[in-house]
Amino acid sequence: MSSDSFSREIHEVQLTNVASGHFLNQRQAFSRDDQWLVFDSRNDETKIGENGAIQLVNVKTKTIRMIYQLDNQTVFGPGVGAASFHPIKNQVVFIHGLRNASEQTPYGFTRRFAMLRDLDDAKKSIPLEARNVREPLTAGSLRGGSHAYSFSADGQLVSFTYNDAILEQESKTNPAIVDLRTVGAFLVGQGVKIHGEVDAENFDGAGFAILLAEVYPNPEPGSDTISKAYEEGWVGNSGYITAAGTTQKYALAFLGDVVSASGEKVTEVFIADIPDDFQSLRGSVEAGNRMILPTIPKGVKQRRLTFTTTKKNPGVQGPRQWIRSSPDGSEIYFYQRDDAGILQICAVSPNGGEVKAITANNFSADTGFALSSDGKYLAYGSNEAIYVTAVANGKTQLVLTAPTDSAQALSNINWSNTGYLLAYNRKVYQNATFFFQIYTVDLSTLLNS
C-alpha cells in the first residue's frame, strides 16, 4: 500500500543551531524523564576518534549542557561518542577511546571501551568495562574494543558489539587467527579487578563482561554457523514467553552472517538466551588466551531465528539497522526486501517460525527504524521524509514531508520513553558546510486521535 498523508499540520522543531556537529545515538538518546537528549559533537558518523565532548540538549528550553569533555583530544583520539541514557538512573554510557591515543596508536575498533557517567555526581565517570590485554588475562574483562551500547529495560545489563585487540595482533603473524566481530553484555554492578598493574591499556571496570555469540572464520555452507554477530537489541522489557510457556527474562537478538548452501553470505536474525543467575554466569567464564576469545558462559543458548537463504531476496538488508523488539518480546523487527525488491519492516518470534511483513509500502526506507515505547508504531525515513507505520494493521502515514531547504542526511530516529515525541538528526547548511543538528517532532495529537 502507498502511504497515507498526515491529516494535520505537523511542524518539526530545531533544537540545536551552532555550526558544529550534534550527533544522536541510534537508540536510548532520551533521558528517563524525556527532558534531555544526549549527543556527541561528531559531524561525521565515522569520526568518534576525533570527537572530545558529550553534551545534553533540553527538549523544551534548547539549553545545552556539557557532561563530559576530554582535555587531551587530538585527531588521533582518545575520542568519545555514541551515548545512551540509562532507563532508570540518571546515567549515560558512551564509547571512550584509550587515553594514551597517539599518532602511532590512534583510536580504533580494538582501542575503545565503555565509560559510565553519573550525571548526579559531577566527578563520577568510571569505566563500565575492565580491559586487560596483558597476561595474565582476567575473566570478565575484555581484551579490545566495545561499542554500540544499550541498556536492558531494567538497567541490569548493557549490550555491546566487540572486536578483540589480542586476536587482531595475533592475526598479523598467524593467518589462522581472525578478529571476528561479536556481541556480548556487561553485568552492571558486577565489578572486575584485573590481574596485574593498572595503566592506560589495562584497567578495572564496574561491569563483568560476557560474550554471547559464537563466531567462526569459515562457516560451513548451509549451516547455522556465523562469521560475524552485530547490531544487537534486547528482547522485550521483561524478556519473552517461550514456546513452553515459561518466561525467558534476558535475551539478546542480533544479526549474524551465515553462508548459504550455494556459498553466498546472507545476514539472518539470531538470539542468545541468557540465564538470569548472574553469579553462575560469572563463575563459568574463562579469560581465553592469545589464540581464542573469552568463553561464552554456560547456559547461554544461541539460536537462529530466520531461514531466508532460498528466498528471492534473502537475508536482512537495507540501511544500517539495529534489532528492535516489541515491549512484550513477542516480535523482533528488521528490514527485508519483498519479491519486488522493496524494503519492508518484518518480524519474527523469538521462538522462531515464519517471518511476517509489518509494512507493505511501495517505497523503500533509507534510514534505520525505531519502535515507540508502547510498541504501537514504527518510525523511519525515506528521501528526507518521515513515515510512521501502525504495527497492528500495517497502515503507513507520511507524518513529515521532506524539508524544502537544503537539509539532508535524516538519521538516528529516536522515540521518547513515553508518548510520541520523535528526535532525529538532519544536516543543515551553515557557514559553507553541512552540520548535524537535532530536531524533534511531536506526533501525540496525530497518533492519539
C-alpha positions in Angstrom: 0.0 0.0 0.0 1.1 3.6 -0.5 1.5 5.9 2.5 -1.4 8.0 3.7 -0.6 11.6 4.1 -1.0 13.2 7.6 -4.3 14.9 8.2 -3.0 17.7 10.5 -0.1 20.1 10.0 2.9 18.8 11.8 6.0 21.0 12.5 9.5 19.9 13.4 11.5 21.9 16.0 15.2 22.5 15.5 16.8 22.2 19.0 20.4 23.0 18.1 21.8 25.5 15.6 25.5 26.1 16.5 27.7 25.5 13.4 29.2 22.2 14.7 28.1 18.6 14.9 25.3 17.3 17.2 25.1 13.6 16.7 22.5 11.4 18.4 22.9 7.7 19.1 20.5 5.4 17.2 18.7 4.4 20.4 18.2 5.5 24.1 19.0 9.1 23.3 16.2 10.4 25.6 16.8 10.8 29.4 14.5 8.8 31.7 12.1 11.8 32.1 12.3 12.7 28.4 13.6 16.2 29.2 17.0 15.8 27.7 18.7 14.3 24.7 22.3 13.2 24.9 24.6 13.7 21.9 28.2 13.9 20.9 29.9 16.5 18.7 30.6 14.5 15.6 29.8 15.8 12.2 30.7 12.5 10.6 29.5 9.1 11.9 32.9 7.6 11.4 34.8 10.3 13.4 34.3 9.2 17.0 38.1 9.2 17.4 38.2 12.9 16.6 35.4 14.0 19.0 36.1 15.0 22.6 32.7 16.0 24.0 29.4 14.5 25.2 26.6 17.0 25.7 22.9 17.3 26.5 20.2 19.5 25.0 16.9 20.2 26.7 13.9 19.4 24.5 11.9 22.3 25.8 14.3 25.2 26.5 17.0 24.1 24.0 19.6 24.6 26.7 22.9 22.9 26.0 24.8 21.2 28.9 28.3 19.8 28.7 28.6 16.5 30.7 32.0 15.1 29.6 34.9 16.7 27.8 38.4 15.4 27.1 41.2 17.8 27.7 43.8 15.9 25.5 41.7 15.4 22.4 43.5 15.2 19.1 42.7 13.9 15.6 44.1 10.6 16.8 42.0 10.3 19.9 41.1 9.4 22.6 37.6 10.2 21.2 34.2 9.8 22.8 30.7 9.3 21.3 27.5 7.2 20.7 26.0 7.9 24.1 22.9 6.1 25.6 20.8 7.0 28.6 20.1 4.6 31.5 16.4 3.7 31.5 16.0 4.3 35.3 19.1 6.1 36.7 20.5 9.5 35.7 23.4 7.9 33.9 24.9 7.8 30.4 27.1 5.2 28.8 29.3 6.0 25.8 32.3 4.9 23.8 35.6 6.2 25.1 38.9 5.8 23.3 42.0 4.8 25.2 43.5 7.7 27.0 47.0 7.1 25.6 45.9 7.6 21.9 48.6 8.9 19.7 49.6 9.1 16.0 51.3 5.7 16.4 48.4 4.2 18.4 45.2 6.0 17.4 41.6 5.4 18.3 40.3 2.2 16.6 37.9 -0.7 16.8 40.1 -2.5 19.3 41.2 0.6 21.3 38.0 1.8 23.0 35.8 0.9 26.0 32.5 1.7 27.7 32.5 4.8 30.0 29.7 5.2 32.5 28.9 8.8 33.5 26.8 9.6 36.6 25.0 12.9 36.0 24.2 13.3 39.7 27.9 13.3 40.6 30.0 15.8 38.6 33.1 13.9 39.3 31.9 10.3 38.8 32.9 8.8 35.5 34.1 5.2 35.6 34.9 2.5 33.0 31.9 0.2 32.8 34.2 -2.5 31.4 37.5 -3.8 32.6 40.2 -4.0 29.9 43.1 -6.5 30.1 45.4 -7.1 27.1 48.5 -8.1 29.1 48.9 -11.5 30.6 47.8 -12.8 33.0 44.3 -12.2 31.5 41.3 -11.7 33.7 37.9 -13.4 33.3 35.1 -10.8 33.0 37.4 -8.2 31.3 37.6 -7.5 27.6 40.7 -7.5 25.5 40.0 -4.9 22.9 37.2 -2.6 21.9 33.5 -2.5 22.6 30.8 -0.1 21.2 27.1 0.3 20.4 25.8 0.1 23.9 22.2 -0.4 25.0 20.7 -0.9 28.4 18.2 -3.7 29.1 14.9 -2.3 30.3 15.8 -2.9 34.0 19.3 -1.4 33.6 20.9 -4.6 34.8 22.7 -5.4 31.5 24.3 -3.4 28.8 24.8 -4.9 25.4 27.8 -4.2 23.2 29.5 -5.2 19.9 33.1 -6.2 20.2 36.4 -6.6 18.4 39.4 -8.2 20.2 42.8 -6.5 20.3 44.8 -9.6 21.2 43.4 -11.6 18.3 43.9 -8.6 16.0 47.6 -8.6 16.9 48.0 -12.3 16.5 46.3 -12.3 13.1 49.2 -10.1 11.8 51.6 -13.1 12.0 49.2 -16.0 12.2 46.8 -16.4 9.2 44.8 -19.0 11.2 43.7 -16.3 13.7 41.0 -13.8 12.7 39.5 -11.0 14.8 35.8 -11.6 14.2 33.1 -9.1 15.4 30.8 -10.5 18.0 28.3 -9.3 20.7 28.0 -9.5 24.5 26.8 -7.8 27.6 28.1 -6.2 30.8 26.6 -7.3 34.1 26.2 -3.9 35.7 27.4 -3.6 39.2 29.4 -6.8 38.9 32.8 -5.1 39.1 36.1 -6.6 37.8 39.6 -6.0 39.1 42.2 -7.1 36.6 45.3 -9.1 37.3 48.5 -7.1 37.3 49.2 -3.4 37.1 46.6 -0.8 36.1 47.6 1.6 33.3 46.1 3.3 30.2 45.8 0.0 28.4 44.7 -2.2 31.3 42.2 -1.1 33.9 39.4 -2.2 36.3 35.7 -1.9 35.4 32.3 -1.6 37.0 30.7 -4.4 34.9 31.5 -8.1 34.3 31.7 -8.7 30.5 30.3 -11.8 28.9 30.3 -12.7 25.2 27.1 -14.1 23.8 27.7 -15.3 20.2 29.9 -18.0 18.7 31.7 -16.7 15.6 33.9 -18.7 13.2 36.2 -17.6 10.3 34.8 -20.0 7.7 31.2 -21.0 8.3 30.1 -24.3 6.7 27.8 -23.5 3.8 24.2 -24.3 4.6 24.9 -24.4 8.4 23.8 -22.1 11.3 27.4 -21.1 11.9 28.2 -17.4 11.7 31.3 -15.4 10.9 30.0 -12.1 12.4 27.5 -11.1 15.1 26.4 -7.4 15.3 23.6 -4.8 15.5 22.1 -6.4 18.6 19.0 -5.5 20.6 17.3 -6.6 23.8 14.2 -8.8 23.5 11.2 -7.4 25.5 11.1 -5.2 28.5 11.0 -8.3 30.7 12.1 -10.9 28.2 9.6 -13.1 26.3 7.4 -16.1 26.7 8.9 -19.3 25.4 7.1 -22.0 23.4 6.9 -24.0 26.6 5.1 -21.1 28.3 7.9 -20.1 30.6 9.5 -16.7 30.9 12.9 -16.1 29.4 13.9 -12.9 31.3 17.0 -11.9 29.4 17.6 -12.5 25.7 19.7 -10.6 23.1 18.8 -10.7 19.4 21.4 -9.9 16.8 22.3 -10.1 13.2 24.6 -13.0 12.1 26.2 -13.7 8.8 25.8 -17.2 7.5 26.9 -18.8 4.3 24.1 -20.3 2.1 24.3 -23.8 0.6 25.3 -22.0 -2.7 28.1 -20.2 -1.0 26.6 -16.7 -0.6 26.8 -14.6 2.5 23.4 -14.0 4.0 22.5 -12.0 7.1 20.0 -13.7 9.4 18.5 -13.0 12.8 19.8 -14.9 15.8 19.1 -14.8 19.5 21.0 -15.6 22.7 19.0 -16.7 25.7 20.8 -15.7 28.9 20.4 -17.3 32.3 19.2 -14.7 34.9 21.6 -16.1 37.6 24.4 -13.6 37.2 26.7 -15.3 39.7 26.5 -18.5 37.7 27.4 -16.5 34.6 30.5 -15.1 36.3 31.6 -18.5 37.5 31.6 -20.1 34.1 33.6 -17.6 32.1 37.3 -18.2 31.2 39.5 -15.3 30.0 40.7 -17.0 26.8 44.2 -16.7 25.5 46.2 -15.2 22.6 44.5 -17.7 20.2 40.9 -17.7 21.4 38.3 -15.3 22.7 36.9 -15.4 26.3 34.5 -18.3 26.7 30.7 -17.8 26.5 29.1 -18.6 29.9 27.5 -22.0 30.4 23.7 -21.9 29.9 23.7 -19.3 27.1 21.8 -20.7 24.2 22.4 -19.3 20.7 19.7 -20.0 18.1 19.0 -19.0 14.5 15.5 -17.4 14.1 15.3 -16.7 10.3 15.9 -19.0 7.4 15.7 -17.0 4.2 18.6 -18.2 2.1 16.3 -19.7 -0.5 14.1 -16.6 -0.9 14.3 -14.3 -4.0 15.8 -11.6 -1.8 17.4 -13.4 1.1 18.5 -12.1 4.4 18.3 -8.9 6.4 19.0 -6.0 4.0 18.8 -2.2 3.8 20.5 0.7 5.6 22.4 0.1 8.8 19.9 -1.1 11.4 19.8 -2.4 15.0 17.4 -5.1 16.1 14.2 -3.8 17.8 11.7 -5.8 19.9 8.1 -5.4 20.9 7.7 -4.5 24.6 6.3 -7.9 25.4 9.2 -9.6 23.5 6.8 -11.5 21.1 8.2 -9.9 17.9 11.7 -9.0 16.7 11.8 -6.4 13.9 14.2 -6.0 11.0 14.3 -4.9 7.3 13.9 -7.4 4.5 13.2 -6.9 0.8 10.0 -8.3 -0.7 9.8 -10.0 -4.0 9.7 -6.7 -5.8 12.9 -5.6 -4.1 11.2 -3.0 -1.8 12.4 -2.9 1.8 9.8 -3.8 4.3 9.9 -4.0 8.1 9.4 -7.6 9.0 9.0 -9.5 12.3 9.8 -12.9 13.7 9.0 -14.5 17.0 11.9 -15.1 19.5 10.7 -18.8 19.4 11.3 -18.9 15.6 8.8 -19.6 12.9 7.6 -17.7 9.8 8.7 -14.2 9.0 5.8 -11.8 8.5 5.8 -8.4 6.9 4.7 -5.5 9.0 4.8 -2.8 6.3 3.5 -3.1 2.7 5.0 0.1 1.3 5.6 0.9 -2.3 8.8 2.7 -1.4 12.0 1.7 0.4 13.2 3.3 3.7 16.7 4.7 3.7 17.2 5.2 7.4 17.2 2.8 10.4 13.8 2.4 12.1 12.6 3.0 15.7 9.8 1.5 17.7 7.6 3.6 20.0 7.8 2.7 23.7 4.3 1.2 23.7 5.2 -0.9 20.7 2.4 0.5 18.5 4.3 2.5 15.9 7.5 2.2 13.8 9.1 5.4 12.5 11.6 5.6 9.7 12.7 7.9 6.8 12.8 7.9 3.0 14.2 10.7 0.9 14.3 13.0 4.0 10.6 12.5 4.8 9.4 10.7 8.0 6.9 7.9 7.9 5.1 6.1 10.8 3.5 2.6 10.4 1.0 1.2 12.9 2.2 -2.3 13.9 -1.3 -3.6 14.4 -2.5 -3.1 10.8 0.5 -2.0 8.7 -1.1 1.3 7.9 1.7 3.8 6.9 1.4 7.6 7.3 3.6 10.3 5.9 3.9 12.4 9.1 6.6 14.9 7.9 7.4 15.8 4.4 11.0 16.4 3.3 12.3 19.9 4.2 12.1 22.5 1.4 15.6 23.8 2.2 18.9 22.0 1.8 18.7 19.9 4.9 19.9 16.4 4.4 21.1 13.1 6.0 18.0 12.3 8.1 19.2 9.7 10.6 19.2 8.5 14.2 15.4 8.5 14.8 14.5 8.0 18.5 11.1 7.8 20.2 10.7 9.3 23.6 10.2 7.0 26.6 6.6 8.0 26.9 4.2 9.5 24.4 5.0 10.1 20.8 7.9 12.6 20.5 10.4 11.8 17.9 14.0 13.1 17.9 16.4 12.8 15.0 19.3 14.3 13.1 19.5 16.3 9.9 22.4 18.1 8.3 21.9 21.8 7.8 23.9 24.1 5.6 25.7 26.7 7.7 28.9 28.7 7.0 29.5 26.9 3.7 29.4 23.5 5.4 26.7 21.0 6.4 26.4 20.3 10.2 24.3 17.7 12.0 21.6 19.4 14.0 19.0 17.8 16.3 15.3 18.1 15.6 12.1 16.9 17.3 8.5 16.4 16.1 5.6 15.8 18.4 3.2 13.2 16.9 1.0 12.9 20.0 -2.0 14.7 18.6 -1.9 12.8 15.3 -1.4 9.3 16.8 -3.7 9.7 19.8 -6.6 10.9 17.6 
